[in-house]
Amino acid sequence: MLKSKMVRKLTLTAMASLMVIAAGCSAGPAKESETQRSLKVMFYDESYFFQQYGDLFAMKYPNTEIEVISTQSIYSGNNGEVMDYNKAVRDFIDKEQPDVVMVGTDNYDKLANDGKLMELDTLIERDKYDTETIYPALLEILKEKGGGKLYGLSPTFGGSAVFYNADLFKKHGVELPHDGMSWQDILDLARRFPTDGDDKTRIYGYGTNYGMSLSMLAQSISSAEGLTAVNPGTKKVTLNTDSWKKVYKLALDAIDSKTVYNPKDGGFMGGSMEEYYQSQLFLMGRMAITTGDPYILQNLKEVKNSLKDYKPFELGMVSGPVDPADPETTRSVYLYDVFGIRAGSPNADAAWDFIKFINGEDFAKIKSRTMNNGLLSRMGYNKEFDGHSLDVFYKLKPKVSADMYSRTDEIPVEFYSQFQQIQDRELALVQEKKKSLDEALQTMEQESQVALDKAIKDKEANAGKEGKTEEGGGDAATSDAGSVSVTETETDTE
């Protein structure tokens, strides 16, 4: 596997420009180390790293030379084959030995529990580093996944909310959505909007930009309520239960009511920017409710500036979707990148300076002007975007089970494509009234379990072959059979 190592030094011109940009947000002179330091950082791409983090960090620590170890090399050499991405990331860290590790929450969990990351609590206490204004729920997630200790910090996060067109609600006499909306609440309101008219002019009660199929809607509902079809711990498929039946029934009724946007032609398939915007029904005022992340606000701003005859509408936002059994929490909060220090790093002090900086207040002040990498973990800076308050994304407490993602490597990725095929086939029969929902769920569970058992058996057989190859001097690290990261919350055990 080829590796891509790139070292970049800021020019004096670039440094001067950045200092001008940050002057209004950071008081005091730049902090300089007395000696030259080096720092090896693991990241997706060198250019994006410096754009997002490195240039600003170098302004405060000009004597720290950063070497970016690009994770793009993980994808090279697999010839398009399915790979175990999580394992490949861990192998990459062992091989490249970065000082700053950048991982998702699944690998953070594994690395922390395997002793591969440096514990940060003592460093925070030593430097009296202020974490009071970091979104507390994110710290709870990271500590929970680290066995009660903090092994990383994430400067940004993603979240979901319920967006609505207040003008459509008022026009059709429907009460406005409220905080803590469940999927039942959302779809009940959506059914109160008319379904008449042609595809070019009619409105929809609910939808997303590219449409919402029955299986997609069922997945969204089940995720909010903490149900998962596959339990990596027990390796069992669970679908034929009352809870799952309720989820599929809610989704099926909504699709059948014609109030959910689900274009038969698949939606926008290419064309001009104007045609693209016209296909985004919520942006064009033809959809009462949608769910999504804060980038919807950015899209609304873009369409207003792009279409000459665009008619803006009054936008509303409330928290949700939530599990009705626990409406104060959400399972829709996720961390983009978690930055930690590799245990045993010879440059731990420089690595900690970097993590402190990108999670600090000065960094948040500058980045609050854009929304190009999610919401800021530092509260009080992402207050609004284009005149809309972002408080809704901080209202609910994230809910994460203790073993979330913990054993997903054991489920082969090949299984999920088979599962999707089984699900789509059975749900189509239900929609065509050729099979009852009870019969379909029973078949889905039974056939999916057979497919899972076979996929696991095949993976174990392949692992055995790779082990023998490795004993003979081969490199098994780059040819693993593969698995996929799966959101595991609470499996329905009825």
ABEGO torsion letter per residue (X at the ends): XBBBBBBBBBBAAAAAAAAAAAAAABBEBBBBBABBBBBBBBBABAAAAAAAAAAAAAAABAABBBBBBBAAAAABGAGGBBBBAAAAAAAAAAAAGBABBBBBAAAAAAAAAAGABBBAAAAAAAAGBBAAABBAAAAAAAAAAAGGBBABBBABBBBBBBBBBAAAAAAAGBBBBBBGBBAAAAAAAAAABBABEBAAABBBABEBAAEBBAAAAAAAAAAAAGBBABBAAAGBBBABBAAAAAAAAAAAAAAAAGABBBBAAGEBAEEBAAAAAAABAAAAGABABBBEBAAAAAAAAAAAAABAABBBBBBBBBBOBBBAABAABBAABBBABBBBBBBGBAAAAAAAAAAAAAABAAAAAAAAABBAAEBBABBGABABBGGBBAAAAAABBBBBBAABGAAAAABBAAAAAAAAAAAAAAAAAAAAGABBAAAAAAAAAAAAAAAAAAAAAAAAAAAAAAAAAAAAGBBAAAABAEBBBBBBBBBBAX
